[in-house]
């Protein structure tokens, strides 16, 4: 019985500690002090039960496992839905509304049908796009909690600048379509900043940045070469990095490179803008980048990084790459 008591206390505290840690790390194992000697008989089970109740009182409510059945005995759990943490931030007019699910969702149509999206209190239409998993190495800097599956809502046209966007979905208790139920409703509020839209022209080798309709900056660029043509159409800013490592190929093979690149702006569709001092003689004159993005002079790349916000729109024109529509990331 001594061992049973220690096991109950250890497991209870461990379960509670794990649920309290948002990034799912496991804390060090709980080591209970050596228990006093308890004589066998009716006193042992009574003390063991009291110990478990004491743990509940100290640690709070948690799910106790039914060791015989191997499933949680407590009801009320479900698939948690996370939302983009927008507190204290403003976003570009192309920013999607992002939500993430802790498990797969089979009945996606029901989620979309229940969603209500409004701009300053007026309903708007748009399109949902479902993403298979949380991006990792090349993931965006959007701070949405890790999820098994994500969904992104894009408006039919860009959001207005300097406005309030809200998303509400009544999901708590609804079925996911896979035998589970959602644990919570969804409420997301997002504020847009200036409507910053950048046009990157592959024919003129020039970028033009407009904010709320006014040209605020222009700078030269070099887009992808014929082997790596830059996309055509609209992308959105999905990541902002002081530097990233760009790697292609395998060490020792022709064309291999592993370069620490500065002032990187990640766009949807795996497109990047970045500082390319090694290509200064080509920027503004030809499209000779060996990536599908845009090479910029260091000063311009730094300005673009510091002046961009997640969700800003970047349109590529006069390029030979595949057509693209806004996506995430």
C-alpha positions as CSV (number, residue, x, y, z in Angstrom):
1,X,0.0,0.0,0.0
2,X,2.9,2.4,0.7
3,X,4.0,2.0,-3.0
4,X,0.4,2.5,-4.2
5,X,0.1,5.7,-2.2
6,X,3.3,7.1,-3.5
7,X,2.3,6.2,-7.1
8,X,-1.1,7.9,-6.8
9,X,0.4,11.1,-5.5
10,X,3.3,11.1,-8.0
11,X,1.0,10.5,-11.0
12,X,-1.6,13.0,-9.9
13,X,1.0,15.8,-9.5
14,X,2.7,14.9,-12.7
15,X,-0.5,14.9,-14.8
16,X,-1.4,18.3,-13.4
17,X,2.0,19.8,-14.0
18,X,2.0,18.6,-17.6
19,X,-1.4,20.2,-18.4
20,X,-0.1,23.5,-16.9
21,X,2.8,23.7,-19.3
22,X,1.7,25.2,-22.7
23,X,4.5,23.8,-24.8
24,X,3.9,20.2,-23.6
25,X,7.3,19.7,-21.9
26,X,7.4,17.2,-19.2
27,X,8.6,18.4,-15.8
28,X,11.1,16.4,-13.8
29,X,9.5,13.4,-12.1
30,X,7.8,14.1,-8.7
31,X,9.6,12.2,-5.9
32,X,7.4,11.8,-2.8
33,X,9.1,11.7,0.6
34,X,9.4,8.4,2.2
35,X,6.0,7.6,3.7
36,X,5.5,6.6,7.4
37,X,5.0,2.9,8.1
38,X,1.2,2.1,7.9
39,X,-0.1,-1.2,9.2
40,X,-2.1,-3.3,6.7
41,X,-5.8,-3.4,7.2
42,X,-8.6,-0.9,6.9
43,X,-6.4,2.1,7.6
44,X,-4.3,1.8,4.4
45,X,-7.1,2.3,1.8
46,X,-8.5,5.1,3.9
47,X,-5.2,7.0,4.0
48,X,-4.6,6.4,0.2
49,X,-8.0,7.8,-0.6
50,X,-7.4,10.8,1.6
51,X,-4.1,11.5,-0.1
52,X,-5.7,11.6,-3.5
53,X,-8.3,14.0,-2.3
54,X,-5.6,16.2,-0.8
55,X,-3.8,16.3,-4.1
56,X,-7.0,17.3,-5.8
57,X,-7.5,20.1,-3.3
58,X,-4.0,21.5,-3.7
59,X,-3.4,21.0,-7.4
60,X,-6.9,21.8,-8.7
61,X,-9.2,19.8,-11.0
62,X,-7.6,17.3,-13.3
63,X,-8.6,14.2,-15.2
64,X,-8.0,11.0,-13.3
65,X,-7.2,8.0,-15.4
66,X,-9.3,4.8,-15.1
67,X,-6.4,2.3,-15.0
68,X,-8.7,-0.6,-15.8
69,X,-10.3,0.9,-18.9
70,X,-7.3,2.9,-20.0
71,X,-9.4,6.0,-20.9
72,X,-10.1,9.3,-19.0
73,X,-12.9,8.9,-16.6
74,X,-13.9,12.5,-16.6
75,X,-16.1,13.9,-19.3
76,X,-16.2,17.3,-20.9
77,X,-13.0,17.2,-22.8
78,X,-12.8,17.9,-26.5
79,X,-10.8,19.2,-29.4
80,X,-9.3,22.6,-28.5
81,X,-9.4,25.4,-31.1
82,X,-6.7,28.0,-30.9
83,X,-6.7,31.5,-32.4
84,X,-4.1,33.9,-33.6
85,X,-2.8,36.0,-30.7
86,X,-3.4,39.6,-32.0
87,X,-3.1,41.5,-28.7
88,X,-1.1,44.7,-29.3
89,X,-0.5,44.1,-33.0
90,X,-1.7,45.5,-36.3
91,X,-1.7,43.5,-39.5
92,X,-1.6,44.1,-43.2
93,X,-4.7,44.2,-45.4
94,X,-3.9,40.7,-46.8
95,X,-3.6,39.0,-43.4
96,X,-5.8,35.9,-43.1
97,X,-7.8,35.0,-40.0
98,X,-5.9,32.0,-38.5
99,X,-7.3,29.3,-36.3
100,X,-5.7,26.0,-35.3
101,X,-7.2,22.6,-34.2
102,X,-5.7,20.2,-31.7
103,X,-6.9,17.2,-33.8
104,X,-8.0,16.5,-37.3
105,X,-11.4,17.9,-38.4
106,X,-13.4,15.8,-40.8
107,X,-16.5,18.0,-41.1
108,X,-14.7,21.1,-42.3
109,X,-17.8,22.4,-44.1
110,X,-19.7,22.6,-40.8
111,X,-16.9,24.8,-39.4
112,X,-17.0,27.1,-42.4
113,X,-20.8,27.3,-42.4
114,X,-20.8,28.3,-38.7
115,X,-18.2,31.1,-39.1
116,X,-19.3,34.8,-39.0
117,X,-16.7,37.3,-40.3
118,X,-17.4,41.0,-39.9
119,X,-15.6,44.3,-40.7
120,X,-16.6,47.1,-38.4
121,X,-19.8,45.1,-37.7
122,X,-20.6,44.4,-41.4
123,X,-20.6,40.8,-42.7
124,X,-18.1,40.0,-45.4
125,X,-17.5,37.0,-47.6
126,X,-14.3,35.2,-48.4
127,X,-12.7,31.8,-48.7
128,X,-11.4,29.2,-46.2
129,X,-8.1,27.4,-46.9
130,X,-7.1,24.4,-44.8
131,X,-3.5,23.7,-44.0
132,X,-2.3,20.2,-43.1
133,X,0.0,21.1,-40.3
134,X,1.9,23.8,-38.4
135,X,4.9,25.1,-40.4
136,X,8.2,24.4,-38.7
137,X,11.5,25.3,-40.2
138,X,10.1,27.7,-42.7
139,X,7.1,28.7,-40.6
140,X,5.7,32.1,-40.3
141,X,6.1,34.4,-37.3
142,X,2.4,34.4,-36.5
143,X,2.5,33.0,-32.9
144,X,-0.5,30.7,-33.4
145,X,-0.1,27.7,-31.1
146,X,1.2,24.5,-32.7
147,X,-1.8,22.7,-34.2
148,X,-2.5,19.4,-36.0
149,X,-4.4,21.3,-38.7
150,X,-4.9,25.0,-39.4
151,X,-7.5,27.0,-41.2
152,X,-7.1,30.4,-42.8
153,X,-9.9,32.7,-43.9
154,X,-9.1,35.2,-46.7
155,X,-11.5,37.9,-47.6
156,X,-12.9,38.1,-51.2
157,X,-11.0,41.3,-51.5
158,X,-8.4,42.8,-49.2
159,X,-9.4,44.1,-45.8
160,X,-9.8,47.9,-45.5
161,X,-6.9,49.6,-43.8
162,X,-7.2,50.9,-40.2
163,X,-10.3,48.8,-39.4
164,X,-11.5,46.1,-37.0
165,X,-12.0,42.5,-38.3
166,X,-13.8,39.9,-36.1
167,X,-14.4,36.2,-36.5
168,X,-16.9,34.2,-34.4
169,X,-17.6,30.5,-34.7
170,X,-20.0,28.7,-32.3
171,X,-18.2,25.3,-32.0
172,X,-18.4,24.2,-28.4
173,X,-20.1,20.9,-28.2
174,X,-20.4,20.4,-32.0
175,X,-19.0,17.3,-33.6
176,X,-15.8,17.4,-35.5
177,X,-17.0,14.7,-37.9
178,X,-14.4,12.2,-36.5
179,X,-16.2,11.1,-33.4
180,X,-15.0,13.9,-31.2
181,X,-16.5,17.3,-30.2
182,X,-15.0,20.8,-30.1
183,X,-14.1,22.1,-26.6
184,X,-14.7,25.8,-27.2
185,X,-16.1,28.5,-29.3
186,X,-13.9,30.8,-31.5
187,X,-13.6,34.5,-31.1
188,X,-10.9,36.4,-32.9
189,X,-10.5,40.2,-33.3
190,X,-7.8,41.7,-35.5
191,X,-6.9,45.3,-36.3
192,X,-5.5,46.3,-39.7
193,X,-2.9,49.0,-40.0
194,X,-2.0,51.0,-43.1
195,X,-2.9,49.4,-46.5
196,X,0.7,48.7,-47.6
197,X,0.8,47.2,-51.1
198,X,4.1,46.6,-52.9
199,X,4.4,46.0,-56.6
200,X,7.5,44.1,-57.7
201,X,7.9,44.5,-61.5
202,X,10.1,42.0,-63.2
203,X,10.3,44.0,-66.4
204,X,11.3,47.3,-64.9
205,X,13.3,45.6,-62.2
206,X,11.7,47.9,-59.7
207,X,9.7,47.7,-56.5
208,X,7.0,50.4,-55.7
209,X,5.7,50.6,-52.2
210,X,2.3,52.3,-51.6
211,X,0.8,53.0,-48.2
212,X,-2.9,53.9,-48.1
213,X,-2.6,54.7,-51.8
214,X,0.5,56.9,-51.7
215,X,3.9,56.0,-53.0
216,X,6.3,56.0,-50.1
217,X,9.4,54.2,-51.5
218,X,10.8,52.7,-54.7
219,X,13.9,50.6,-55.0
220,X,15.6,48.3,-57.6
221,X,15.5,44.5,-57.5
222,X,16.5,41.4,-59.3
223,X,13.9,38.6,-59.5
224,X,14.4,34.9,-60.3
225,X,16.3,33.8,-63.4
226,X,14.9,31.5,-66.1
227,X,15.7,28.4,-64.0
228,X,14.0,29.8,-60.9
229,X,11.3,32.1,-62.2
230,X,9.5,34.3,-59.6
231,X,5.7,33.7,-59.1
232,X,3.0,35.9,-60.7
233,X,0.2,37.4,-58.6
234,X,-0.4,38.3,-55.0
235,X,1.5,37.1,-52.0
236,X,1.3,38.3,-48.4
237,X,4.1,38.9,-45.8
238,X,4.2,35.8,-43.6
239,X,7.6,36.2,-41.8
240,X,10.1,38.9,-40.8
241,X,13.6,37.8,-40.0
242,X,16.9,39.7,-39.4
243,X,18.6,36.8,-41.0
244,X,18.0,33.3,-42.3
245,X,20.2,30.5,-43.6
246,X,19.6,29.7,-47.3
247,X,20.7,26.2,-48.3
248,X,20.4,24.3,-51.6
249,X,21.9,21.0,-52.7
250,X,24.3,18.8,-50.8
251,X,27.8,19.6,-49.7
252,X,30.4,18.8,-52.3
253,X,28.0,18.8,-55.2
254,X,27.9,21.5,-57.9
255,X,25.7,24.5,-57.1
256,X,25.6,23.8,-53.3
257,X,25.4,26.8,-51.1
258,X,24.7,27.5,-47.4
259,X,24.5,31.3,-46.9
260,X,23.6,33.5,-43.9
261,X,21.3,36.0,-45.6
262,X,20.3,39.3,-44.0
263,X,17.0,41.3,-43.9
264,X,14.7,38.5,-45.0
265,X,11.0,39.0,-45.6
266,X,9.1,35.7,-46.1
267,X,6.1,35.8,-48.5
268,X,3.5,33.1,-49.0
269,X,4.3,30.5,-51.6
270,X,7.9,30.1,-50.3
271,X,9.1,33.4,-51.8
272,X,11.5,35.7,-50.1
273,X,13.0,39.1,-50.4
274,X,16.5,39.6,-49.0
275,X,19.7,41.5,-49.0
276,X,22.1,40.3,-51.8
277,X,25.2,42.4,-51.7
278,X,27.0,39.9,-54.0
279,X,24.5,40.7,-56.8
280,X,24.8,44.5,-56.5
281,X,25.9,44.9,-60.2
282,X,22.7,43.0,-61.4
283,X,20.0,44.5,-59.1
284,X,17.9,46.9,-61.1
285,X,19.3,45.6,-64.4
286,X,18.4,42.0,-64.9
287,X,16.6,39.1,-63.3
288,X,19.3,36.7,-62.3
289,X,18.5,35.5,-58.8
290,X,19.0,31.8,-58.3
291,X,15.9,31.7,-56.0
292,X,12.3,32.4,-56.8
293,X,12.3,35.6,-54.7
294,X,13.7,39.1,-55.0
295,X,17.3,40.2,-54.4
296,X,17.6,43.7,-53.0
297,X,20.4,46.0,-52.1
298,X,21.2,45.8,-48.4
299,X,19.9,49.2,-47.5
300,X,16.6,48.6,-49.4
301,X,16.2,45.1,-47.9
302,X,16.6,46.5,-44.4
303,X,14.1,49.3,-45.1
304,X,11.5,46.8,-46.5
305,X,12.0,44.5,-43.5
306,X,11.5,47.4,-41.0
307,X,8.6,48.8,-42.8
308,X,6.6,45.6,-43.3
309,X,4.0,44.0,-41.1
310,X,2.5,40.5,-41.3
311,X,-0.2,40.4,-43.9
312,X,1.1,43.2,-46.1
313,X,0.4,42.5,-49.8
314,X,3.2,42.0,-52.4
315,X,2.2,41.8,-56.0
316,X,4.6,40.3,-58.6
317,X,4.1,41.5,-62.2
318,X,5.8,40.7,-65.5
319,X,7.4,37.5,-64.4
320,X,7.5,34.0,-66.0
321,X,6.8,32.0,-62.9
322,X,3.6,30.1,-61.9
323,X,0.5,32.1,-61.0
324,X,-0.2,32.3,-57.3
325,X,-3.0,33.5,-55.0
326,X,-2.8,34.6,-51.4
327,X,-1.9,31.6,-49.1
328,X,-0.3,31.0,-45.7
329,X,2.5,30.9,-45.2
